[in-house]
Amino acid sequence: MFPLFELDIQKITPSTQQQQLPSGRKPPTNAERKNPLLSDAAQSVLAMGYLPRIVKIAVDKVLETKGIHM
């Protein structure tokens, strides 16, 4: 039986793989570092109808206690 494709492990480099934090989440982009309201979590809360200023207060509190993990 022939495989449909072959995966050459040597061709996979860190730049082609999705970088992840130890927690399994993706690291924040530069845009998210500058404006945390662009993060997936903040966008999800905004989609629920919360006002951006309320979400910003909550995001600021989280960043104050946990920081941005790079």
C-alpha positions in Angstrom: 0.0 0.0 0.0 1.4 3.4 -1.0 1.0 6.4 1.2 -0.8 9.4 -0.4 2.0 11.7 0.7 5.3 11.5 2.5 6.3 13.8 5.3 9.9 14.8 5.4 10.6 15.7 9.0 13.9 17.4 8.0 12.0 20.0 6.0 9.9 21.1 9.0 11.6 24.1 10.7 10.5 26.1 13.7 9.5 28.9 11.4 7.0 26.7 9.6 5.5 25.3 12.8 2.9 27.2 14.9 4.8 28.5 17.9 3.0 27.7 21.2 3.4 28.6 24.8 3.9 25.8 27.4 0.1 26.2 28.1 -0.6 25.2 24.5 -1.9 28.7 23.6 -0.4 30.7 20.8 1.8 33.7 21.8 0.3 37.2 21.3 1.1 38.9 18.0 2.7 42.3 18.0 -0.6 43.9 17.2 -2.2 42.1 20.2 0.6 43.4 22.4 -0.1 46.9 21.3 -3.9 46.6 21.5 -5.0 43.6 23.7 -8.6 44.2 22.5 -7.5 42.5 19.3 -6.9 39.2 21.1 -9.2 36.2 20.4 -10.5 36.3 24.0 -11.4 40.0 23.9 -13.0 39.7 20.5 -15.1 36.9 21.8 -16.3 39.0 24.7 -17.0 42.0 22.4 -19.0 39.7 20.2 -21.2 38.9 23.2 -22.2 42.6 23.2 -20.0 44.0 26.0 -18.8 47.6 25.5 -15.2 48.0 24.5 -14.4 50.2 27.5 -15.7 47.5 29.9 -13.6 44.8 28.1 -10.6 47.0 28.1 -10.9 47.4 31.9 -11.1 43.6 32.3 -8.2 43.0 30.0 -6.1 45.6 31.8 -6.8 43.9 35.1 -5.8 40.5 33.7 -2.6 41.9 32.2 -1.8 43.7 35.4 -1.9 40.4 37.4 -0.7 37.9 34.8 1.2 40.0 32.3 1.7 39.2 28.6 3.4 35.9 28.1 5.8 36.0 25.3 
